[in-house]
Amino acid sequence: MYRSRFMPKFFIKTYGCQMNERDSEQVAHSLIAHGYERVGCESDADVILLNTCSVRDMADQKALGKMGMLGRIAKERPDVVFGFLGCMAQARGASLLKEIPHLDLVIGTQKFHRVADYVQEAVEKKRYRRMDDPRFSIVDVEEELGSQSTIRDQPLAPKPATAFVSIMQGCNMHCTFCIVPRTRGAERSRTIDEIVAEVRALVGQGVKEVTLLGQIVNLYGRHEFEKRDGKSPFVQLLEAVGAIDGLERLRFTSPHPVGFRDDLVAALASLPKLTEHVHLPLQSGSDQILKAMHRTYTAEKYLNLIAKIRTARPGIAITTDIIVGFPGETDVDYQLTREVVEEVQFDNAFIFRYSRRSETPAAEMPDQLNELVKEQRNQDLLELINASARRANEKLVGTKAEILCEGPSKTNTARLMGRTRTNKVVVFEANEDQIGQIFDVAIERANGFSLYGTPAN
Ligand code: SF4
């Protein structure tokens, strides 16, 4: 039995992407619903959960290092519960228990909705541990049919006006550098009705902007739902969500260039709530490397797609992901990536140095590059991207931009920040009662990746 007078405190830390952030919020919400209190510091917590991304080796290593360091808390307070959730838990399973002796829970990506029950069981067992159960642990990384429908966006402290909504889980694309298909499983999509109902409820709570999330968001529903009038399930979903009264802005991330078909390009032109921003991962500008990555498009197809998108929505911002130093990437391959970057003039990009992920095909490929070459290419590309990002921002100086005010600026809490429809951060002075509102800001200055201005009435 659970002792009702004990109100456990939990701490949850996320390593990784927006999907992980959203999953953590879902877990936090269900723990609070079970009577737990959230704390901001692990030393105050009775339950410490790390939700981990496994896509980048860095996040993986950081999370392992962090959990290792928490061993000192385990020594001082043996009844504290420690758990790994998410992609890394999924990928490594029970082997984590051997690496980290104080670990109690290993819960995979299809089991977020069960975390509260497992935590409760662990708290109960550890706090009131029976003598015949000296070492307790729960590992659950099984697949679960229908788990995509448990993905509900239930933010604890929602930003007043923006929300993320997961529309699908998993990925069948099998890029050779990526562990997601293994950690998140096969593609599974929620129904349009379910998603529309969720967005409607969020709008009812004051949300004005929704970002639809999926690993390959534009391929939403391709296994479950039919095309209608030549429109993919994803475009049908965009239309249905776009029709919700009170929703002002609609975003989605991240699409795959494959499957970004003419119906979606046309939707950019015809659906006014879709914002002027597309994040379209390029990964490489070399066809040879794209093939080795199992990205089934060419640089030319990518460039043609960018041209179509820009024609459909003039002024649209384009951002991307690029990996440098993939196995076998020659100087010539890298130059081809540079050329695509020069040609597109991205508004921003995430550049990653390739890092070996065990259990991915690329980890076993010959011609792994040394770190120095990767670092040089990374720095070089970063300079190129920073220059185009700066140019894109400077173009906005002297114009008015519509922003959705999200709250205090992270760097200076005396000021507020918001995002333009093109997803650029603008910092300005205004009253707090403008948080959650949409209004124009006169852009006066661009500095690095932020814009500065004054609300224009
Ligand atoms: S599309 Fe490729 S990179 Fe993206 S999640 Fe799927 S396998 Fe990973």
Residues whose N, C-alpha, C, O or C-beta is under 5 A from the ligand:
A	BS01	SF4	C171 M173 H174 C175 C178 V180 P181 Q215 I216
